[in-house]
Amino acid sequence: MDDYSSEKDEILKEFFIPSYVFTAELPIKHLSHVPACPVVVFINTKSGGQLGGDLLVTFHKVLNKLQVFDLQSEAPDKVLHQIYGNLEKLKAKGDHLAAEILNRLRLIVAGGDGTANWLLGVICDLKLARPPPLATMPLGTGNNIPFSFGWGKKNPGTDYQSVKSFLELVMKGREMMIDSWHIIMKKQVPKEGSCDPISPLELPHAMHVFRCVSQTSSLNMQGYQTFRGGFWNYFSIGMDAQVSFAFHAERKKNPEKFKNQLANQMTYLKLGCTQRWFCTSLFHPSSRNIAQLATMKIIRKTGNWEKLHVPRSIRSIVCLNLPSFSGGLNPWGTPDKKKQQDRELTPPFVDDGLLEIVGFKDAWHGLVLLAPGGHGTRLAQAHRVQFKFHKGAADHAYMRVDGEPWKQPLPQNKDKVIVEISHLRQVCILTTGNCVAKSIHDIPRNEDSSSEDSNNSYSEERRKFGSAETFRYHDDIDSVSSA
């Protein structure tokens, strides 16, 4: 399809990209109409049961098939590299349409939080002069990322009219910058046997093995293996990650039972009960308390490392970047003016270079989020966070990055496991009028909340995250996007 079909709705031509832009062998067509909102669409066809496949069929009918990609068969980093390469070449030849597409291009990703995380990482890695803003169409279980920016918790529909309406929202969407976060984990290398990374079943998709650590890094310890990755929504340790891990394992064992979004959420709640997180004092040893598992240190907006006091009753900690957790709940809430003044706490902004650190005692504590103004235990806001796990405290801990859980072995002797999180950079995302996320530019404030990381000790390992090797794609990448 080289030209826009007049049989379609007139509005759809504003999203259409001609075929020669994608295929260098085709002759350049000098078209008079410049689309107002050219889009490239990525769809995870395994998300949402059959919804992903149905959505792919509809987008093929609505747009040029060449601008719609199935993530099951085409890696987005390679796709975008080729598209931008073609556009730059065409622009250099004086193609006005290519130049305008470069300036106006927007991306759509349909999937769960794992898929959105993947695309955001790819965009970061490309380091384009003008990175394209991303719109997220929810197909997962929790859909925290789409919900945060106004795209909803449920799929808007896969029929022709629903897709057309979604495209119109994309055209009207407002651009917002959001923080991205770098996570690095150090663990002891086995003295004997293979030093291969953790198997894909255990290692989160957002993490991968990385052996090169800069000489100035405090985590540069001989005999240790480095894992690193990135996230946009949250990193958590404790009971929520344990329930998520159980959900992940059950879904992998019986995938046919997890094709309905409401049923998935009910299963998630049931697992929270069977894991006995509503009765922690009776069934869970004190070693599950975060304070006994690890020492936490933070760097606030400015300053040096300082130890963070964690109440001994806290069994789950969430380091949150977006105001959506567990399918749309906000664990941080909005501190009142007294807390803002006395404890120097602020509302959660997605572009202030700060993570909100929230603690929970048990599942009952988590239910307070359902009440108006409910929130967890606000511990701190920080620009950098470190967890140093105590030897012999427990055999393992459950961790999670943007919905991807894993079971992390903990040190038994003199071994160390250290997890450190730091601000990386920002990426552009599209929002609607229903956006719940807030920017520091939305509400006037006296202080400057911009945050550039002056500590460059991670320059080597932070050089890249997000593309194929970092966010390797697996069938169950969206297994648990909730909580």
C-alpha positions as CSV (number, residue, x, y, z in Angstrom):
1,M,0.0,0.0,0.0
2,D,1.9,3.0,-1.3
3,D,-0.9,5.6,-1.0
4,Y,-3.6,6.3,1.5
5,S,-6.9,4.7,0.5
6,S,-9.8,7.2,0.0
7,E,-12.2,4.5,1.1
8,K,-11.1,4.9,4.7
9,D,-12.2,7.7,7.1
10,E,-10.6,10.9,6.1
11,I,-9.1,11.4,9.6
12,L,-7.0,8.3,9.3
13,K,-4.8,9.8,6.6
14,E,-3.3,12.0,9.4
15,F,-1.6,8.8,10.8
16,F,-0.6,7.2,7.6
17,I,3.0,6.7,6.5
18,P,3.7,5.8,2.9
19,S,5.5,2.5,2.1
20,Y,8.7,4.0,0.6
21,V,9.7,5.3,4.0
22,F,10.0,1.7,5.3
23,T,11.5,0.1,2.1
24,A,14.5,1.8,0.7
25,E,14.1,-0.1,-2.7
26,L,10.8,1.7,-3.4
27,P,10.9,4.9,-5.4
28,I,10.3,8.2,-3.5
29,K,6.7,9.4,-3.9
30,H,6.3,13.2,-3.6
31,L,3.0,13.3,-1.8
32,S,1.3,16.7,-1.2
33,H,-0.4,15.8,2.1
34,V,1.8,15.7,5.3
35,P,0.2,13.6,8.1
36,A,-0.4,15.5,11.3
37,C,0.4,12.5,13.5
38,P,2.4,9.8,11.7
39,V,2.6,6.7,14.0
40,V,4.5,3.4,14.2
41,V,2.7,0.7,16.1
42,F,4.1,-2.2,18.2
43,I,1.8,-4.9,19.4
44,N,2.5,-7.7,21.8
45,T,0.2,-10.3,20.3
46,K,0.5,-12.6,23.3
47,S,-0.9,-10.0,25.7
48,G,-4.5,-10.0,26.8
49,G,-5.4,-13.5,25.5
50,Q,-6.6,-13.0,21.9
51,L,-6.8,-9.2,22.1
52,G,-3.3,-8.7,20.8
53,G,-3.8,-10.7,17.7
54,D,-7.2,-9.1,17.0
55,L,-5.7,-5.7,17.5
56,L,-2.9,-6.4,15.0
57,V,-5.5,-7.4,12.4
58,T,-7.5,-4.1,12.9
59,F,-4.4,-1.9,12.8
60,H,-3.5,-3.5,9.5
61,K,-6.8,-2.5,8.1
62,V,-6.7,1.0,9.5
63,L,-3.1,1.9,8.6
64,N,-0.4,0.9,6.2
65,K,0.6,-2.7,7.2
66,L,4.3,-1.7,7.1
67,Q,3.9,0.7,10.0
68,V,2.4,-1.9,12.3
69,F,4.8,-4.5,13.9
70,D,4.2,-7.7,15.9
71,L,6.7,-7.9,18.8
72,Q,6.6,-11.7,18.5
73,S,8.5,-11.5,15.3
74,E,10.2,-8.1,15.1
75,A,12.5,-6.5,17.6
76,P,11.6,-2.8,18.1
77,D,15.3,-1.7,18.4
78,K,16.0,-3.0,14.9
79,V,12.8,-1.7,13.5
80,L,13.3,1.8,14.8
81,H,17.0,1.9,13.8
82,Q,16.0,1.0,10.2
83,I,13.1,3.5,10.1
84,Y,15.1,6.4,11.5
85,G,18.0,5.5,9.2
86,N,15.7,5.6,6.2
87,L,14.1,8.9,7.2
88,E,17.5,10.5,7.7
89,K,18.7,9.4,4.3
90,L,15.5,10.7,2.7
91,K,15.7,14.0,4.5
92,A,19.3,14.4,3.3
93,K,18.0,13.9,-0.3
94,G,15.6,16.8,0.2
95,D,12.5,14.8,0.9
96,H,10.2,17.2,2.7
97,L,7.7,14.5,3.8
98,A,10.5,12.5,5.5
99,A,11.7,15.6,7.4
100,E,8.2,16.3,8.7
101,I,7.7,12.6,9.7
102,L,10.9,12.8,11.7
103,N,9.6,15.8,13.6
104,R,6.0,14.5,14.1
105,L,6.5,10.8,14.6
106,R,4.7,9.2,17.6
107,L,4.9,5.6,18.8
108,I,2.2,3.3,20.1
109,V,2.8,0.2,22.1
110,A,0.0,-2.2,22.9
111,G,0.7,-4.7,25.7
112,G,1.2,-4.8,29.5
113,D,3.7,-2.9,31.6
114,G,6.5,-5.3,30.6
115,T,6.1,-4.4,27.0
116,A,5.8,-0.7,27.7
117,N,9.0,-1.0,29.8
118,W,10.8,-2.7,26.9
119,L,9.9,0.0,24.4
120,L,10.8,2.8,26.8
121,G,14.2,1.2,27.2
122,V,14.7,1.0,23.5
123,I,13.9,4.6,23.0
124,C,16.4,5.5,25.7
125,D,19.1,3.5,24.0
126,L,18.6,5.1,20.6
127,K,19.6,8.5,21.9
128,L,17.8,10.3,19.1
129,A,18.0,14.1,18.6
130,R,14.2,14.1,19.1
131,P,13.0,10.9,20.7
132,P,9.5,10.0,19.7
133,P,6.8,10.2,22.5
134,L,5.2,6.9,23.3
135,A,1.5,6.2,23.8
136,T,0.6,3.0,25.8
137,M,-2.5,0.9,24.9
138,P,-3.2,-1.4,27.9
139,L,-3.4,-5.2,27.3
140,G,-1.8,-6.5,30.5
141,T,-3.1,-7.4,34.0
142,G,-2.3,-4.3,36.1
143,N,-1.5,-1.8,33.4
144,N,0.1,0.7,35.8
145,I,2.0,2.6,33.1
146,P,-1.0,3.2,30.8
147,F,-3.2,4.1,33.8
148,S,-0.6,6.6,35.1
149,F,-0.8,8.6,31.9
150,G,-4.5,8.5,31.2
151,W,-4.8,5.5,28.8
152,G,-6.9,3.5,31.3
153,K,-6.6,0.1,33.0
154,K,-8.5,-2.0,30.4
155,N,-8.1,-2.4,26.7
156,P,-10.2,0.2,24.9
157,G,-11.3,-2.4,22.3
158,T,-10.0,-4.1,19.1
159,D,-12.7,-3.1,16.6
160,Y,-12.3,-0.5,13.8
161,Q,-14.0,2.3,15.7
162,S,-12.1,1.7,19.0
163,V,-8.8,1.8,17.2
164,K,-9.8,4.9,15.3
165,S,-10.8,6.6,18.6
166,F,-7.5,5.6,20.2
167,L,-5.6,7.1,17.3
168,E,-7.5,10.4,17.7
169,L,-6.4,10.4,21.4
170,V,-2.8,9.9,20.4
171,M,-3.1,12.9,18.1
172,K,-4.4,15.0,20.9
173,G,-1.9,13.6,23.5
174,R,0.3,15.9,25.5
175,E,4.0,15.1,25.9
176,M,5.5,14.6,29.4
177,M,9.0,13.8,30.4
178,I,9.4,11.0,33.0
179,D,12.4,9.7,34.9
180,S,14.1,6.4,34.1
181,W,16.0,4.5,36.8
182,H,19.1,2.4,36.7
183,I,19.4,-0.7,38.9
184,I,22.5,-2.6,39.5
185,M,22.9,-5.8,41.6
186,K,26.1,-7.4,42.8
187,K,26.2,-11.0,43.9
188,Q,29.0,-13.5,44.7
189,V,30.4,-15.5,41.7
190,P,30.5,-19.2,42.5
191,K,33.9,-20.4,43.4
192,E,33.4,-23.6,41.4
193,G,31.4,-24.4,38.3
194,S,29.8,-22.1,35.6
195,C,29.7,-18.3,35.9
196,D,26.8,-18.1,33.5
197,P,24.0,-15.6,34.4
198,I,20.9,-16.7,36.2
199,S,18.6,-18.7,33.9
200,P,15.8,-16.8,32.1
201,L,13.2,-18.4,34.3
202,E,14.7,-16.7,37.3
203,L,16.3,-13.5,36.0
204,P,13.8,-10.6,35.3
205,H,13.6,-9.5,31.7
206,A,14.6,-6.0,32.8
207,M,17.9,-7.3,34.1
208,H,20.9,-8.9,32.4
209,V,24.4,-9.9,33.4
210,F,27.0,-7.2,33.0
211,R,30.6,-7.9,34.1
212,C,32.2,-4.6,33.4
213,V,32.1,-2.2,36.4
214,S,33.9,1.1,36.4
215,Q,37.0,1.3,38.6
216,T,35.5,4.2,40.6
217,S,32.2,2.4,41.4
218,S,31.7,1.5,45.0
219,L,30.3,-1.8,43.7
220,N,33.5,-2.8,42.0
221,M,34.3,-5.9,44.1
222,Q,36.6,-8.6,42.8
223,G,34.8,-12.0,42.6
224,Y,31.4,-10.5,42.1
225,Q,29.0,-10.8,39.2
226,T,27.0,-7.7,38.1
227,F,23.4,-7.6,36.9
228,R,21.9,-4.4,35.7
229,G,18.8,-3.0,34.0
230,G,16.3,-0.2,34.3
231,F,12.7,0.6,35.3
232,W,10.1,3.4,35.1
233,N,7.5,2.4,37.6
234,Y,8.9,0.6,40.6
235,F,11.3,-1.7,42.3
236,S,10.0,-3.7,45.3
237,I,11.2,-6.2,47.9
238,G,9.0,-8.4,50.2
239,M,5.5,-9.7,50.4
240,D,4.1,-8.1,47.2
241,A,7.0,-9.6,45.1
242,Q,6.4,-13.0,46.7
243,V,2.7,-13.0,45.7
244,S,3.7,-11.8,42.2
245,F,6.3,-14.6,42.0
246,A,3.6,-17.1,42.9
247,F,1.3,-15.7,40.2
248,H,4.1,-15.8,37.7
249,A,4.8,-19.4,38.4
250,E,1.2,-20.5,38.3
251,R,0.6,-18.6,35.0
252,K,3.6,-20.3,33.5
253,K,2.4,-23.7,34.5
254,N,-1.2,-23.2,33.3
255,P,-1.2,-20.3,30.7
256,E,-4.6,-21.3,29.4
257,K,-6.2,-20.2,32.7
258,F,-4.9,-16.7,32.5
259,K,-6.6,-15.2,29.4
260,N,-9.2,-13.1,31.2
261,Q,-8.1,-9.9,32.9
262,L,-10.7,-10.0,35.7
263,A,-10.0,-13.7,36.4
264,N,-6.3,-12.8,36.6
265,Q,-6.9,-10.2,39.2
266,M,-9.1,-12.6,41.3
267,T,-6.3,-15.2,41.1
268,Y,-3.8,-12.6,42.3
269,L,-6.0,-11.7,45.3
270,K,-6.4,-15.4,46.1
271,L,-2.7,-16.0,46.0
272,G,-2.3,-13.1,48.5
273,C,-4.5,-15.1,50.9
274,T,-2.8,-18.4,50.3
275,Q,0.6,-16.8,50.9
276,R,-0.9,-15.8,54.4
277,W,0.2,-12.2,54.1
278,F,-3.0,-11.2,55.9
279,C,-1.7,-13.1,59.0
280,T,2.0,-12.3,59.0
281,S,2.4,-12.2,62.7
282,L,1.2,-15.8,63.0
283,F,2.7,-17.5,59.9
284,H,5.8,-15.5,58.9
285,P,9.1,-15.4,60.7
286,S,10.6,-12.1,61.7
287,S,13.4,-12.7,59.1
288,R,10.9,-11.6,56.5
289,N,11.0,-8.1,58.0
290,I,13.0,-5.8,55.7
291,A,15.1,-4.3,58.5
292,Q,16.4,-7.8,59.3
293,L,17.1,-8.7,55.7
294,A,19.0,-5.6,54.7
295,T,20.4,-2.3,55.6
296,M,19.1,0.6,53.5
297,K,21.0,3.7,52.6
298,I,19.8,6.7,50.5
299,I,20.9,9.9,49.0
300,R,18.2,12.5,49.1
301,K,17.8,15.2,46.6
302,T,21.2,16.4,47.5
303,G,23.9,15.3,50.0
304,N,25.7,12.1,50.9
305,W,24.7,8.6,51.7
306,E,22.8,8.2,54.9
307,K,21.2,5.2,56.6
308,L,17.5,5.0,56.3
309,H,15.6,3.8,59.4
310,V,13.1,1.1,58.5
311,P,10.5,0.1,61.2
312,R,11.0,-3.5,62.2
313,S,7.3,-4.3,61.3
314,I,7.8,-3.4,57.6
315,R,7.7,-6.6,55.4
316,S,7.5,-4.9,52.0
317,I,9.2,-1.9,50.5
318,V,8.3,-0.2,47.2
319,C,10.6,2.3,45.5
320,L,8.0,4.1,43.3
321,N,8.4,6.4,40.4
322,L,4.8,6.5,39.0
323,P,1.6,7.1,41.1
324,S,0.2,3.7,40.1
325,F,0.8,0.4,41.9
326,S,-1.3,-2.8,42.1
327,G,-3.5,-1.8,39.2
328,G,-4.0,1.9,39.9
329,L,-3.4,2.5,43.6
330,N,-1.1,5.3,44.9
331,P,1.0,4.1,47.9
332,W,2.5,7.5,48.5
333,G,-0.6,9.6,48.3
334,T,-0.2,13.4,48.7
335,P,1.5,14.5,52.0
336,D,-0.3,17.4,53.8
337,K,1.4,20.7,54.1
338,K,2.6,19.9,57.7
339,K,4.4,16.8,56.5
340,Q,5.7,18.6,53.5
341,Q,7.2,21.2,55.8
342,D,8.3,19.1,58.8
343,R,9.7,16.0,56.9
344,E,10.5,17.8,53.6
345,L,8.1,15.4,51.7
346,T,6.6,16.4,48.4
347,P,3.8,15.1,46.2
348,P,5.0,12.4,43.8
349,F,6.2,13.9,40.5
350,V,7.4,11.7,37.7
351,D,10.2,14.0,36.5
352,D,11.8,15.3,39.7
353,G,14.6,12.8,39.9
354,L,13.2,11.3,43.1
355,L,11.8,7.9,44.1
356,E,9.1,7.6,46.7
357,I,10.0,4.9,49.2
358,V,7.0,3.3,50.9
359,G,6.7,0.5,53.4
360,F,3.9,-2.0,54.2
361,K,3.4,-4.3,57.2
362,D,1.1,-6.8,55.7
363,A,-1.7,-7.2,53.2
364,W,-4.2,-5.5,55.6
365,H,-1.9,-2.5,55.6
366,G,-2.0,-2.5,51.8
367,L,-5.8,-2.4,51.8
368,V,-5.7,1.1,53.3
369,L,-4.8,2.3,49.7
370,L,-8.5,1.6,48.8
371,A,-9.7,4.3,51.2
372,P,-9.7,8.0,50.2
373,G,-6.3,9.5,51.1
374,G,-5.0,6.1,52.1
375,H,-1.2,5.5,51.8
376,G,1.6,3.2,53.0
377,T,4.3,4.1,55.5
378,R,6.2,7.0,53.9
379,L,9.9,6.4,54.5
380,A,11.7,8.9,52.3
381,Q,12.2,10.4,48.9
382,A,15.6,9.7,47.4
383,H,17.7,10.2,44.3
384,R,19.7,7.0,45.0
385,V,18.8,3.9,47.1
386,Q,21.0,1.0,48.3
387,F,20.0,-2.3,49.8
388,K,22.9,-4.3,51.4
389,F,21.6,-7.7,52.5
390,H,22.8,-9.3,55.8
391,K,24.5,-12.7,55.7
392,G,22.5,-15.5,57.2
393,A,19.3,-13.4,57.6
394,A,17.3,-15.7,55.3
395,D,17.9,-18.1,52.4
396,H,16.3,-15.7,49.8
397,A,14.3,-12.6,49.3
398,Y,11.6,-11.9,46.7
399,M,12.2,-8.9,44.4
400,R,10.3,-7.3,41.6
401,V,11.0,-4.7,38.8
402,D,8.0,-3.3,37.0
403,G,5.9,-6.4,37.5
404,E,8.7,-8.9,36.9
405,P,9.4,-10.9,40.0
406,W,12.3,-13.1,41.0
407,K,13.6,-15.2,43.9
408,Q,17.0,-13.8,44.9
409,P,19.3,-16.1,47.0
410,L,20.9,-14.2,49.9
411,P,24.4,-14.5,51.4
412,Q,25.0,-17.3,53.9
413,N,28.7,-16.7,54.8
414,K,30.8,-13.8,53.9
415,D,29.1,-13.3,50.5
416,K,27.4,-10.0,49.7
417,V,24.3,-9.1,47.7
418,I,23.9,-5.4,47.0
419,V,21.2,-3.7,45.1
420,E,21.6,0.0,44.1
421,I,19.2,2.2,42.3
422,S,20.1,5.6,40.8
423,H,18.6,8.2,38.5
424,L,19.5,7.7,34.8
425,R,17.9,10.0,32.4
426,Q,14.4,10.9,31.1
427,V,12.1,9.7,28.3
428,C,9.1,11.3,26.6
429,I,5.6,9.7,27.0
430,L,2.2,10.8,25.8
431,T,-0.6,11.6,28.2
432,T,-4.4,12.2,27.9
433,G,-6.7,14.5,29.8
434,N,-7.2,11.6,32.3
435,C,-3.5,11.6,33.3
436,V,-3.0,11.0,37.0
437,A,0.8,11.4,36.9
438,K,2.1,14.9,37.7
439,S,5.0,16.8,36.4
440,I,7.0,19.4,38.4
441,H,6.0,21.8,35.7
442,D,2.3,21.2,36.4
443,I,2.4,22.8,39.8
444,P,4.5,26.0,40.4
445,R,7.1,25.4,43.1
446,N,9.8,27.7,44.6
447,E,12.6,25.2,44.4
448,D,14.3,23.7,41.4
449,S,13.4,20.0,41.3
450,S,15.6,19.2,38.3
451,S,18.1,16.5,39.1
452,E,21.2,15.7,37.2
453,D,23.3,12.9,38.6
454,S,26.7,14.5,39.4
455,N,28.2,11.1,40.4
456,N,29.5,9.5,37.3
457,S,30.7,6.3,38.9
458,Y,28.2,4.3,36.8
459,S,29.2,5.8,33.5
460,E,30.2,2.5,32.0
461,E,27.4,0.3,32.9
462,R,24.8,3.1,32.5
463,R,25.8,3.7,28.9
464,K,23.1,1.5,27.6
465,F,19.9,-0.3,28.7
466,G,16.7,-1.2,27.0
467,S,17.6,-2.7,23.7
468,A,17.6,-6.3,22.6
469,E,20.2,-7.8,24.9
470,T,19.0,-5.8,27.9
471,F,15.3,-6.3,27.6
472,R,15.4,-9.7,25.9
473,Y,11.9,-10.6,24.9
474,H,10.2,-13.8,26.3
475,D,6.6,-15.1,25.9
476,D,5.7,-14.2,29.4
477,I,7.1,-10.7,29.6
478,D,3.8,-9.4,30.7
479,S,3.1,-12.2,33.2
480,V,2.4,-9.9,36.1
481,S,2.1,-6.2,35.3
482,S,-0.1,-5.6,38.4
483,A,1.1,-4.4,41.7
